[in-house]
């Protein structure tokens, strides 16, 4: 039995695929029977429209819409409009990262590849499978994937992996813009960003805008969960970085101040003393001497 959209083998209504990656664009007419498959699929409506059912929920798909289909999910294209073309990107999670060989859902894939964005990945639930690529960013990545897969020039497979990661990043960004963050996920995100790069220009107002929150509300949430205010936590994160640099390098204090995100030495010294009780030079002298004992 030939089913639409897939080039794999139909076994007990579960499609399988050779290899761990495939992509193609094709014109579609008619409809296909409900089926599942043993891989992840991102189906992108390039032109036309289709009536699609996944998990018992039927939606009309227009150009720019794309659907995320997990392992074992039953779905079908019930009706195809004139001029319907679909880009089908099929892959095993191990094509992105070998450690994901047991991954069976887009939600797990997105969460594993993008630590700290669980609030966005929550948007990929049992029924929230359809998204719209308003700016064409998903399509641009799919076109590059299809070109690499078709031409198969030297180094194409590592590049496919990179492009799949790009596809994941663009998808997470899109989901994050439409998915409301549950209480607490915002704070986890901020803490991860402070840990990753304390010297970056972190601002509470900037994070509030990112999460579509009022700064006052985010400030209260941060203090309630962390036990200290945002400014105090940022100052402490930068002081911890400064402590390491003071003891592990011979860089001058003004240079360390800049590397920790401070534009002037006075502000750096005041912030450092507020956390450690010592000036940067006194800290370096005291603890460098202890290391020699």
C-alpha positions as CSV (number, residue, x, y, z in Angstrom):
1,X,0.0,0.0,0.0
2,X,1.4,3.4,-1.0
3,X,0.9,6.1,1.5
4,X,1.4,9.8,0.9
5,X,4.3,11.8,2.1
6,X,6.6,8.9,3.0
7,X,9.0,6.7,1.1
8,X,9.5,4.1,3.8
9,X,8.0,0.7,4.4
10,X,4.5,0.3,5.8
11,X,4.5,-2.4,8.5
12,X,1.4,-2.7,10.8
13,X,0.6,0.9,10.0
14,X,4.0,2.0,11.3
15,X,6.3,3.5,8.7
16,X,10.0,2.9,9.0
17,X,12.9,4.6,7.2
18,X,16.3,3.5,6.0
19,X,19.2,5.5,7.6
20,X,18.6,8.2,10.1
21,X,17.8,11.2,7.9
22,X,15.7,12.0,4.8
23,X,14.1,15.1,3.4
24,X,12.1,15.9,0.2
25,X,9.6,18.2,-1.2
26,X,6.7,16.7,-3.2
27,X,3.4,17.7,-4.7
28,X,0.4,15.9,-3.1
29,X,-3.1,15.0,-4.2
30,X,-5.7,12.9,-2.6
31,X,-5.4,11.6,1.0
32,X,-3.6,9.0,3.0
33,X,-4.7,6.5,5.6
34,X,-4.0,7.1,9.3
35,X,-0.6,5.8,10.2
36,X,2.3,6.2,12.6
37,X,6.1,6.0,12.1
38,X,9.3,5.0,13.8
39,X,11.1,8.4,13.4
40,X,10.4,12.1,14.0
41,X,8.9,14.1,11.3
42,X,8.6,17.8,10.6
43,X,6.1,18.3,7.8
44,X,6.0,21.8,6.3
45,X,3.3,23.1,4.0
46,X,5.1,25.0,1.3
47,X,2.1,25.8,-0.8
48,X,-1.6,25.1,-1.0
49,X,-3.6,23.7,2.0
50,X,-4.4,20.4,3.6
51,X,-6.8,18.9,6.2
52,X,-4.7,17.1,8.7
53,X,-5.5,15.0,11.8
54,X,-3.1,14.2,14.6
55,X,-4.1,12.7,18.0
56,X,-7.7,12.8,16.9
57,X,-7.7,16.6,16.4
58,X,-8.3,17.9,12.8
59,X,-6.9,21.2,11.6
60,X,-6.6,22.9,8.3
61,X,-3.0,23.6,7.4
62,X,-2.0,26.6,5.2
63,X,1.3,27.6,3.6
64,X,3.9,28.3,6.2
65,X,2.3,25.9,8.8
66,X,4.4,23.0,10.0
67,X,3.6,19.9,12.1
68,X,5.8,18.0,14.6
69,X,5.1,14.3,14.6
70,X,6.6,12.1,17.3
71,X,7.3,8.3,17.3
72,X,4.1,6.3,17.2
73,X,1.7,9.2,16.9
74,X,-1.2,8.4,14.6
75,X,-1.9,11.1,12.0
76,X,-3.3,11.4,8.5
77,X,-3.8,13.9,5.7
78,X,-7.6,13.7,5.1
79,X,-7.9,16.2,2.2
80,X,-5.4,17.9,-0.1
81,X,-6.1,21.2,-1.7
82,X,-5.0,22.1,-5.2
83,X,-1.3,22.9,-5.5
84,X,-0.4,21.3,-2.2
85,X,3.4,20.8,-1.8
86,X,4.9,19.5,1.4
87,X,8.5,19.4,2.7
88,X,8.9,16.2,4.8
89,X,11.9,16.2,7.1
90,X,12.3,12.8,8.6
91,X,15.1,11.9,11.1
92,X,16.2,9.8,14.0
93,X,17.2,11.9,17.1
94,X,20.6,10.2,17.0
95,X,21.3,12.2,13.8
96,X,21.4,15.3,16.0
97,X,23.2,13.7,18.9
98,X,24.1,10.0,19.4
99,X,23.2,10.2,23.1
100,X,19.6,10.8,22.0
101,X,19.1,7.4,20.5
102,X,16.3,6.6,22.9
103,X,14.5,9.9,22.4
104,X,11.0,9.4,21.0
105,X,9.5,12.9,21.0
106,X,10.1,16.4,19.8
107,X,9.5,17.7,23.4
108,X,12.3,15.6,24.7
109,X,14.6,16.5,21.8
110,X,14.1,20.2,22.2
111,X,14.5,20.1,26.0
112,X,17.7,18.0,25.7
113,X,19.3,20.2,23.1
114,X,18.3,23.5,24.6
115,X,18.8,23.4,28.3
116,X,16.9,26.2,30.2
117,X,14.0,26.5,27.7
118,X,11.7,23.9,29.2
119,X,9.0,26.5,29.4
120,X,9.1,26.8,25.6
121,X,9.2,23.1,25.0
122,X,6.1,22.7,27.1
123,X,4.3,24.3,24.1
124,X,4.9,21.0,22.3
125,X,2.2,19.0,24.1
126,X,-0.1,16.2,23.1
127,X,-2.3,18.5,21.0
128,X,-0.1,21.5,20.3
129,X,1.7,20.1,17.3
130,X,1.1,22.8,14.7
131,X,3.1,26.1,14.4
132,X,3.3,28.8,11.8
133,X,6.6,30.0,10.2
134,X,5.6,33.6,9.7
135,X,9.1,34.9,8.8
136,X,10.2,31.9,6.7
137,X,13.1,30.9,9.0
138,X,12.1,27.3,9.3
139,X,11.7,27.0,5.5
140,X,15.1,28.5,4.9
141,X,16.8,25.8,7.1
142,X,14.7,23.1,5.4
143,X,15.8,24.3,1.9
144,X,19.5,24.1,3.0
145,X,18.9,20.6,4.4
146,X,17.3,19.4,1.2
147,X,20.1,20.8,-0.9
148,X,22.8,19.2,1.2
149,X,20.9,15.9,1.2
150,X,20.4,16.0,-2.6
151,X,23.9,17.0,-3.6
152,X,25.8,15.0,-1.0
153,X,29.1,16.9,-1.4
154,X,32.1,16.3,0.8
155,X,31.1,16.9,4.4
156,X,27.4,16.9,3.8
157,X,26.5,14.7,6.7
158,X,28.2,16.8,9.5
159,X,26.6,19.8,7.9
160,X,23.2,18.1,8.0
161,X,23.7,17.7,11.8
162,X,24.5,21.4,12.2
163,X,21.5,22.3,10.2
164,X,19.2,20.1,12.2
165,X,20.5,21.9,15.4
166,X,19.7,25.2,13.6
167,X,16.2,23.9,12.9
168,X,15.8,23.0,16.6
169,X,17.0,26.4,17.7
170,X,14.6,28.2,15.3
171,X,11.7,26.0,16.4
172,X,12.4,26.6,20.1
173,X,12.5,30.4,19.5
174,X,9.2,30.3,17.7
175,X,7.5,28.2,20.3
176,X,9.0,30.3,23.1
177,X,7.3,33.4,21.7
178,X,3.8,31.9,21.8
179,X,4.1,29.6,24.8
180,X,3.4,31.3,28.2
181,X,6.2,30.5,30.7
182,X,4.9,28.6,33.8
183,X,5.8,30.2,37.1
184,X,9.4,29.5,38.0
185,X,10.8,28.6,34.6
186,X,11.8,32.2,34.1
187,X,14.0,32.2,37.2
188,X,15.7,29.0,36.1
189,X,16.4,30.5,32.7
190,X,17.9,33.6,34.3
191,X,20.1,31.6,36.7
192,X,21.5,29.6,33.9
193,X,22.3,32.7,31.9
194,X,24.1,34.3,34.9
195,X,26.1,31.1,35.4
196,X,27.0,30.8,31.8
197,X,28.2,34.4,31.3
198,X,28.2,36.6,34.4
199,X,29.9,39.5,32.5
200,X,27.1,39.8,29.9
201,X,24.9,42.9,30.2
202,X,22.1,41.2,32.2
203,X,19.1,43.4,33.1
204,X,15.9,42.6,34.9
205,X,13.9,44.7,32.5
206,X,15.4,42.9,29.6
207,X,14.4,39.5,31.0
208,X,11.0,40.8,31.9
209,X,10.4,41.9,28.3
210,X,11.6,38.5,27.0
211,X,9.1,36.7,29.3
212,X,6.3,39.3,28.6
213,X,6.2,40.2,32.3
214,X,6.3,43.4,34.3
215,X,9.7,43.9,35.9
216,X,8.2,44.3,39.3
217,X,6.5,40.9,39.0
218,X,9.6,39.2,37.8
219,X,11.6,40.8,40.6
220,X,9.2,39.4,43.2
221,X,9.3,36.0,41.7
222,X,13.1,36.0,41.5
223,X,13.5,37.0,45.2
224,X,10.9,34.5,46.4
225,X,12.6,31.6,44.6
226,X,16.3,32.5,45.0
227,X,16.2,34.3,48.4
228,X,17.9,37.4,47.2
229,X,17.3,40.1,44.6
230,X,18.3,40.0,41.0
231,X,21.0,42.7,41.4
232,X,22.5,41.0,44.4
233,X,22.6,37.6,42.6
234,X,24.3,39.3,39.6
235,X,26.8,41.0,41.8
236,X,27.6,37.7,43.5
237,X,28.0,35.8,40.2
238,X,30.4,38.4,38.9
239,X,32.3,38.4,42.2
240,X,32.7,34.6,42.0
241,X,34.2,35.0,38.5
242,X,36.5,37.8,39.7
243,X,37.7,35.6,42.6
244,X,38.8,32.9,40.1
245,X,40.5,35.4,37.8
246,X,42.3,37.1,40.7
247,X,43.8,33.8,41.9
248,X,44.2,31.9,38.6
249,X,45.7,34.8,36.5
250,X,48.1,37.6,37.0
251,X,45.9,40.0,35.0
252,X,45.7,43.5,36.4
253,X,42.6,44.4,38.5
254,X,41.2,46.9,35.9
255,X,41.4,44.2,33.2
256,X,39.6,41.7,35.5
257,X,36.9,44.3,36.2
258,X,36.2,44.6,32.5
259,X,36.2,40.9,32.1
260,X,33.6,40.7,34.8
261,X,31.2,43.2,33.2
262,X,32.2,46.4,34.9
263,X,32.9,49.6,33.0
264,X,34.9,51.3,35.7
265,X,37.2,50.2,38.5
266,X,35.4,52.0,41.3
267,X,32.1,50.2,40.7
268,X,33.9,46.9,40.5
269,X,35.7,47.5,43.8
270,X,32.6,48.5,45.6
271,X,30.6,45.5,44.3
272,X,33.5,43.1,45.0
273,X,33.9,44.4,48.6
274,X,30.1,44.1,49.2
275,X,30.3,40.4,48.5
276,X,33.7,39.3,49.9
277,X,34.4,42.1,52.5
278,X,37.8,42.7,50.8
279,X,39.1,44.8,48.0
280,X,40.2,42.9,44.9
281,X,43.9,43.5,45.6
282,X,43.5,42.5,49.3
283,X,41.7,39.3,48.2
284,X,44.4,38.4,45.8
285,X,47.1,39.0,48.3
286,X,45.5,37.1,51.2
287,X,44.4,34.0,49.3
288,X,47.4,33.8,47.0
289,X,49.6,33.7,50.1
290,X,47.5,31.0,51.7
291,X,48.0,28.9,48.6
292,X,51.7,29.0,49.1
293,X,51.5,27.7,52.7
